[in-house]
Amino acid sequence: MEFSGKEIQENKIYLMMNKPCGYVCSAASDSHKTVYQLLPQNLQKLVKNAKRGARLHTVGRLDCDTSGLLLITTDGYFSNYLTRSENQISKTYKVLLEKSVNEEEKRLYRENALLGLTLPEDKKAPREKAAPALIEWISDNQAKIAITEGKFHEVKRIFSALGNQVIELERLSIQNLALDTNLKAGDFRELEAFEIESLLNKKREN
């Protein structure tokens, strides 16, 4: 696949981007830059002008102030499978918290998250129950958290329910696909065939 100067020949496109903060996952925005503006012109044309069902789109969304692993594709089946909550696709994030926590609090955070917390209301999202989440501590105010849903602001609301606030959020992985550490913020690359297959392996195992 060529990203510039040539027509896209393949029927389907699969990209991994290291999304920077300050960009939204929308095709257009009056107040922020969009992730599609980080792509070359020949790919940007596929966001709006391609035939329905083959448009370039993000697999789910990351908030404007969230960075990290973002998948972009023209494959509707691929994105639908990865975003359907019943498929329990694991997504791991690194969080920086406003308040440091002691060892006892770390234990309680972990235990309560594993039970499934009741998330507070947040704008368009009602008070609702979250699926179990796994917290692994990096330091007194940094942790990794793995979730299997995609509720609105879910990670932020989990820590809010625990009495803390997320001040930085980065997605590290989806299933066993980790963000390529060679990608600088705003960079992207094609997914390898084995990476695409690995993301769909869970369905084949079920």
N, C-alpha and C positions, 0 to 999 in steps of 0.2 A: 504494500500500500504506500502511495506517495501522499504526503501531507501538504505539499505546495507545488504549484507549477503544472500539475497533471490532474486529469480527471480521476475520481475514485472509481476503481474498476470492480471491487468486491461488492457483493450484495449486502453484506452486513459489516458493521464497524463496531469494534470493542476497544475502548480507550480507558487507561488508568491515568488520573490526574492527581497531582498533589495540590489540592485546592488551598489557596491562601485566604486569610481573613479579608473581609471587605468586599467579597463577591457573593452574589446571590445565584441560586440555581434556577433562575427563570429566564425565559427567552428575551424578556424586555423588562426594564425597571426604570422608573423616573428618578430614583434616589440613589441607586447603587450600580456599580458595574456588574455585569453578569459573567459567569464562568465561560460562556461561549465566546466572549471577547478575547479570551486567552488562546483561542484556536485560530488557525489560518483561515483566510477568506473562503477557500474552497470547501472547508468543513462547516463554516458558519452558514453557508448557503443551504446546507442540509437541515438546519434547525427549523426553518419556516417554509422553504420552497420544495422540499421533497414530498413525495406522495404520502398520503396518510398511512400510518402504520410503518413507514420506513424513515420517519424523521429522526434526526439526531436528538437525543434527550438524556437527561441524567437518570441514573438508577436510584430513585429516591432523591432526597435533598439533604444538604447540609446547610445550617443556618449561616447567615452572613458572617457572624463572628466565630464560626467553627471552621477549622482547617483539617487537612488530611486527605485520606483516601476517598476519591470520588470516581465512580464508574460512569462512563458516557457511552451510549450505544445507539444503534438503529434497530436493534432486535427487541421487539416488544415482548416476545415470550421470555427472553432472558431477564429483562427488567421486571416483568410481572412475577416471575418465579422468585426472584431475590427479594422482592418487597412484600410478598404476601405473608401476613403474620402467622398463618397456620403452618407455613414451611419452616418456621423457627430457625431462620438464618442468623447465625451469631455475628454480631458486630462489636468490635472491641475499641474502646476509646481511652485516651489518656486525659485525666482531668487535673487541673490545678485548683485547689479549694481556697476560699477566703480565710477560713479558720483552720489552724492546725488541730489535730486530734491526738489524744493519748492512746496508749495501748488498749485500755478497756473500751474506749469509744470506737476504736478500729474494729474490735471484736463485735460490738453491737451493730455497727454499720453493716458489717459483712453478714451477720446472722439475719438482721431485719431485711436486707436486700434479697437474701436467698429465700425468704418467706414470701416475698412479693408485697411491696408497699402500696398503700393508697396514695395516689398522686394528687397533689392540690390542683385546684383550677388554675388555668393559665390561658388567658385570652379566649380563644375559640375552643379550648379543650376543657371538658368538664372534670370534676372530681371523679377519678376512676382508678381501678385496680391495675397494677403493673404485674407482668409475669416475673418470675424469679430472675434476679440479676446477680452476677458474680463480681465481687470487688476484691482486687489484689492490691495491697499497699506497696508503694514505692518509697514514700517518706511520710512524714507527719501531715503533709498537706498535698501530697500527690498520690494518685492511684490509677489503676487500670480498672475499667468496668466493662463487662461483657453483657449485652442484652440481646434478646431474640425477637423484639418487636420494633415498631417504628412509630410509636405514639408521639404526638406533638411535644417537642422539647423534653423528651423522656428522661435523658440522663440528667439534665438540669433539675427536673422536677423530682427525681429520685433523691438527689442530694438535698433539695429543698425540704423534702419530707423528713430527711434525717437531721435537719436543723443546720444546714450549711449551704453555701452558695458556690457554684462553679464560676470561676473567673477566666479560665482558659479551657478550651475543649478541642481535642484533636482525634480524628478517627484513624486508628492504626491498622485495622484489618477488617475484612469481611470473610467469614468462615476461615479457611486456611490461606487466604490471599492477603499478604501483608503489603503495605505501602512500600514501593520501591525506594530505598534510601538514596538512590542515585538521582531521584527526581527532586529538583529544587522547587520551592513554592512557585506555582503557576506553570510548571512543566508538565508534560504528559507524554505517554507512549502507548503503543499498541499492546493489548494483551496477547500473550503467547497462547497457542492453541491448548496447551496443557493447563494453562491457568483458567481458561474458559471451562474446560472439561472438569477441573477440580471444583469449580463453583457449582456445577450441576450434578456432581457425584452423589450428593446427599439424596437427591430424588431417586437416583438409580438404586441406592441402597435400601430405600423404603419399600 
